[in-house]
Amino acid sequence: MASTYGKFFRVTTWGESHGPALGAVLDGCPAGIEVDEALIQHDLDRRRVGQSKVTSPRNERDNVQILSGVFEGRTTGAPISLITYNADADSTKYDSIRDLYRPGHADYTYTAKWGHRDHRGGGRSSARETWGRVATSSIARALLKQAGIDVYAFTKQIGTIVAERFERDAIEQNLVRCCDPEAAERMVAAIDQIKIEKDSLGGIVEVRAEGVPPGLGEPIADKLDAMIGQAMLSIPATKGVEIGEGFKSAPMRGSQHNDDLYVDESGRVRTRTNHAGGMVGGISNGETIVARVAIKPTSSVSRIQETVDIYGNPREILVEGRHDPCVVPRAVPVVEAMMLLVLADLYLINRMSRVAWEAPNA
């Protein structure tokens, strides 16, 4: 039952979409980290449902309550327990389809594995589970901030609409969290249209980590890019991850893809380009880490689809209820969270990799 992320900075999430509560336990966080509950709530508000017309209308406030591990605004070194209570779960829409497998959902695979499943909103397979990841990532952000590491994500693409320019200040200024204001307007229009058509859209989220020191990553099995890939693919609805140039690397020549090295005025080794996405040999090289995550279209669509029931009989299904026409805007803080959790874990691991290791100046 793999519900735990990390080796040193360990996060275990729990709870179901239509259960009484959701939560997470963070173990391994060093003592003395400043924890601002308002900042945790800010990140959770970016993830929650009902925040705009392009998300599900389910109205969950996602209010965080810290149960342990924090005293007088600082971590104590003890396990940190966080909880929120579901307040707007409506399971009635699932009663009529409890014996049907929804196309695109984990209904059949969960049944095939365990022989028993929570049919209410997908239970544990629901994206509601990501509440705990985002909540604990705010503490990871505070830890990494001390090392000068800054992580942020944004919408790169929705459907066929691609952001053509980058403005970081624009990300939180539009409903889809796109870095291109003009593209954002067209993305919102596309989502409005897909809602009318009772269908859904997918897209791409890009995440960047700046100020990451060289040396993070554990060859061979726990390479930095491998850990990022695993973390991102554990997010519901993700279907692909690329680092740096990613799949665009395939047709390139080595002379094109290699990042030439030089020493800057501070004496730090740098690269003139960043095709590798901030890591070589599974270890960070000090450049900006860049990854992109492909998000599939939302599986729940209000159209009649073909399926089978739990007895193997062919059936038709119409999935009703409150669903996101596009999960990409709400996936942005989740992708950001997973990058934060991976880097926090590897940062703590690196502090044990050799005597008196310190992060080089960024």
Order of alpha helices (4+ residues) and beta strands (2+ residues): beta-beta-beta-alpha-beta-beta-beta-beta-alpha-alpha-beta-beta-alpha-beta-alpha-beta-alpha-beta-beta-beta-beta-beta-beta-beta-alpha
